[in-house]
Amino acid sequence: MESNPELDYFAEIDDQLLMDKLQKELMNLPEEYRLPLILLFYEKLSYKEMSEKLNIPEGTLKSLVYRGKLRLKEKIKELKNIIKG
Amino acid sequence: MKHIIKKIWEDTNQLTDWDKKHLEECDLCKKEYLLAKKIESSIEQLPELNIPIEVDKIIAKVLLRPFYRTWQLILIGLWVVLSPFLLQLNIFSVILKSDQVYAITILFVLIYMMVILAFGYHFYVEHEKGIEEYSQKIDLFLENQLMKIQK
């Protein structure tokens, strides 16, 4: 799906800056949120694989991923507000 | 129109054909989708990370510990709050008349609440401190592992 500037929440922010900020904020997340995100999107494990590997219910992992991403979203909103001044 | 924002934030890769069609029609969901995608791709493009296999057990502990401790605290709290009421109501209702039981119950509740608040605050502070210290230990452990790999 192509990015449309009107729909792109961060259209006015430089992509590299946004990426750096996201990665920095990811590393600052509490472990319980950061590690499932890394295993899911970086290590490319499925929820099922993560669940079997870590012996944690899929529902718990989904909830952690969901909450972790929302935390990142909030952090990035702060960046947008700073840039907007 | 039913929005799919929660589903988007759980995992954009698990969207169905219906969800994708919905994204074409709904600007609100599409905006959230693009944002979630950006966050996911920032994780995918992280500089090289090596997560040693033996770290899995530590990860599991990190993931479970805060939740375990929270539930433990809730259960202890419930037990502490409820058990004295049940106990004293049972004892006093046999010995005293109903209005006396009522008055003593009020007094008992006030004293007990003060004690619970004091102890509750203390345990809450200890609980938060414990999680933070544990997280720091894990960070240190992961950093050491990373340094060993880089060497």
HADDOCK unambig.tbl for C-alpha pairs under 7 A between the chains (distance, minus, plus):
assign (segid A and resid 7 and name CA) (segid B and resid 31 and name CA) 5.15 0.50 0.50
assign (segid A and resid 8 and name CA) (segid B and resid 31 and name CA) 6.19 0.50 0.50
assign (segid A and resid 8 and name CA) (segid B and resid 34 and name CA) 6.56 0.50 0.50
assign (segid A and resid 9 and name CA) (segid B and resid 31 and name CA) 6.62 0.50 0.50
assign (segid A and resid 9 and name CA) (segid B and resid 35 and name CA) 6.66 0.50 0.50
assign (segid A and resid 19 and name CA) (segid B and resid 42 and name CA) 5.53 0.50 0.50
assign (segid A and resid 22 and name CA) (segid B and resid 39 and name CA) 6.81 0.50 0.50
assign (segid A and resid 22 and name CA) (segid B and resid 42 and name CA) 6.39 0.50 0.50
assign (segid A and resid 23 and name CA) (segid B and resid 42 and name CA) 6.30 0.50 0.50
assign (segid A and resid 23 and name CA) (segid B and resid 43 and name CA) 6.68 0.50 0.50
assign (segid A and resid 23 and name CA) (segid B and resid 46 and name CA) 6.83 0.50 0.50
assign (segid A and resid 31 and name CA) (segid B and resid 62 and name CA) 6.78 0.50 0.50
assign (segid A and resid 31 and name CA) (segid B and resid 135 and name CA) 6.86 0.50 0.50
assign (segid A and resid 32 and name CA) (segid B and resid 62 and name CA) 6.23 0.50 0.50
assign (segid A and resid 32 and name CA) (segid B and resid 63 and name CA) 4.74 0.50 0.50
assign (segid A and resid 38 and name CA) (segid B and resid 43 and name CA) 6.66 0.50 0.50
assign (segid A and resid 41 and name CA) (segid B and resid 40 and name CA) 6.39 0.50 0.50
assign (segid A and resid 41 and name CA) (segid B and resid 43 and name CA) 6.12 0.50 0.50
assign (segid A and resid 41 and name CA) (segid B and resid 44 and name CA) 5.48 0.50 0.50
assign (segid A and resid 42 and name CA) (segid B and resid 43 and name CA) 5.95 0.50 0.50
assign (segid A and resid 42 and name CA) (segid B and resid 44 and name CA) 4.68 0.50 0.50
assign (segid A and resid 54 and name CA) (segid B and resid 56 and name CA) 6.61 0.50 0.50
assign (segid A and resid 54 and name CA) (segid B and resid 60 and name CA) 5.22 0.50 0.50
assign (segid A and resid 62 and name CA) (segid B and resid 10 and name CA) 6.23 0.50 0.50
assign (segid A and resid 65 and name CA) (segid B and resid 10 and name CA) 6.44 0.50 0.50
assign (segid A and resid 66 and name CA) (segid B and resid 9 and name CA) 5.62 0.50 0.50
assign (segid A and resid 66 and name CA) (segid B and resid 10 and name CA) 4.75 0.50 0.50
assign (segid A and resid 69 and name CA) (segid B and resid 9 and name CA) 6.86 0.50 0.50
